[in-house]
Amino acid sequence: MDLLLPRRCAGCAAPGEHLCPRCRQALRTPPRRIHTRVDPHVPVWSLGPYDGTHRRVVLAMKEHRHLAVRGMLGPVLAAAVEFLQVRGEIDAAPAPVLVPAPTRARAARLRGGDPVADVCRASGLAVSEALRHRPGVADQVGLGVAKRRSNLAGALELRRIPPGRVLLVDDVATTGSTLAASSEALLAAGCRVVGAIVICHA
């Protein structure tokens, strides 16, 4: 199969591995606090800017259905959560439950499943897919700050109440609209949302 369909790095397209050593190293960047244009109501941390390796890996797992790289990002996410716990930015115990920001059902079908939820499950941490889109929500791609916010106003609903403390997870923070809508739905239900973490930020 490698002769017919050579394995290439999701981060740089180098042949041989799903993620080459150089791109693995790039993804090991410790999470840092970021601020988004829309107030997400909770602290937000990012593993890096939406550029270079981070951008290509996110596109590979979302738009190119690179399922293997989703599993490889799980330990990266787990290490980032542990880093925040060790630094005291998130309480060490009990560990937070990961709640992936929801993906529209049609987008998930086209992508071979929900990539953010797949990464969360691959982390080995507790996961609750507590949020979903209401019918009729438009794709956020190409929308400005105001339209992204209005598109998601009241557009998310709880499928279930996640137990314990909650850490939101998303792939990219662009304006913060998705994180804001997600945290609002959880906070309104009485959940304790300790923050949000994203693979990269634009």
N, C-alpha and C positions, 0 to 999 in steps of 0.2 A: 504493500500500500504506500510506503514511503517513496517508492520509485514512481508510482502513478500519481500520487498526491503528496508531494513533499511537505513535511511539517515545517511551518514557519513561525517565527516569534510574533506574537500579537502586538508587541511594542515596537519592533523595528524591521520585521519581515526577514530577519536573518534565518537561514535554513537550519533545521536540526531540532529545535525545541519549541514548545508552546510559548515559553517565556525564557529568553536567554539570560545568562548571569548579569549582564549589564542592565537589562530592563528590570530584573528582579531587584537589583540594588536601588534603582531609581524609585521603585514602589515602596521601599523601606523608609521613606522619609517620615519622620514623626509627625503626627497630626498637629496642626496649629490653629489657633482661634481665628475665625474670619468674621466679617460683618457684611451682611447682604442689604440690598436696597429696600427690600420689604422686611419689616421686623418679624422674625420667626418666633418671637416670644421666649426663646430658649437659647442657650449658648450653642454655637455651631463651630465644629472643627472640620478641617479639610486636610487630606493627605497630599495635596499639591495643586498647582494651577492646571486649568484645562489647556494643556499644551504638551508637546513632545510625547513621551512615553505614556503619561496618564491619559491624554486625549486619545491616542491610538488604541490603547487597551480598552477604554470605555466604548469606543466605536466598534471594536472587534466583538466585544461581548454583547452589544446591543444590535447593531445593524448588520453584522456579518455572522450572527448565530454561532459565535465561537464559544461552545459550551464548556470546553475544557478550561478555558481561562477563568470562567466564573468560579469553578472549584478552586483554582489557584489563588484567587483573590480572597477567598474565605479566611485563610490563615493570616493574610495581611490585615484584614479587618479585625480579627481577634487580637492581633498584636497591637493594633492602634488603640483598641478599647483597654487592653491591659496597661498600655503606656499612660493613658489618661487616669486610670485607677492608681497607678504607682505615683504619679505626680499629684494626686489628691484632687484632680479636677472632677472626677467622678468617684463616689464612694466605692471602696473595694468590695464591701459585702452589704447586702447581697448583690450579686452581679445584675446589671440591668438586662431587661428583656429587649431584644432587638425587634423593632417594628419597621419593616420596609415601607418606604413611601410607595403608594399604589401606582401600578401601571394600568392603563386602559386595557380592557379585555382583548380588543382587536389587536393592539400593539403586542401584547403578550403572545397571542397566537402566531403572529408573523415572526416573532423573535425566538420561537421555540421555548416559550415559557418566560416568566418574569425574571429578568436578569438580576435585579436588586434582591429579590427574595431568594434566588439561587445562591448569590454570594453570602447572604445572611445565614442560610442553612449550612453552607460549607464552612462557616466559621466555627462550628461546634458549640456555639452559645445558644441559649434559649431564644426562640423566635416566635413571634405572634403576628400572623398576617391579618392584622386587626382592621385595616382600612381598605376601602374600595371606592371607586368612582361611581357616582350616580349616573344613570343613562344620559346621554346627550352632551357629555363633556368633550370639548374640542381638544385637538392636539395642541400642546403648548409651543411647539417649534415655530419660530418666526414671529411670535407675539411679543409686544413690548411690555414694559413693567405694568402699566395700568390694565392692559387687556389680559395679561396673565393672571393678575389678581382678581379681576372680575370674572374671568372664565372659571376660576376655582372657588369663587364665593359660594359657600353652601353646597359645593359639589362633591364633598367627601362624606362618607358615612361609616360608622363603626359596624363591623361584622361581629365583633366580640370585644369584651373588655380585657385587655392584656393584664396578666397578674404582675404585681410588684412595680418596681421602677422601670421606666421606659426610655430607651435611646432610639431616636429616629435614625434611619439610614436611607441615603439616596446616592445615586451615582454622581450627579452633577448639581451644584447649586449655581443657578444663573442669576435670578433676581431674589430668590428666597420665597417665592409665592407658594410653591408646593410644600415646602417645610412649614410655612405659616399656616396654610390650610390644614395640614396634617396635625400640627400641634394644637390648633384651635379645636379640632374635632376631639382629640384625646383629652385636652384640658377641660373641655365642656362636660366630658363624661366623668370627671373627677380623677383622671389618671395623673400620676406624678411623672412628668416628662423631664428628665435630667439634662437633655440636650439632643443634639443631632450631629451626625458625622457623615461626610460625603467623601467619595473617592477623589473628586477634584472640584474646583470652583472656577467659574468664568468671570 
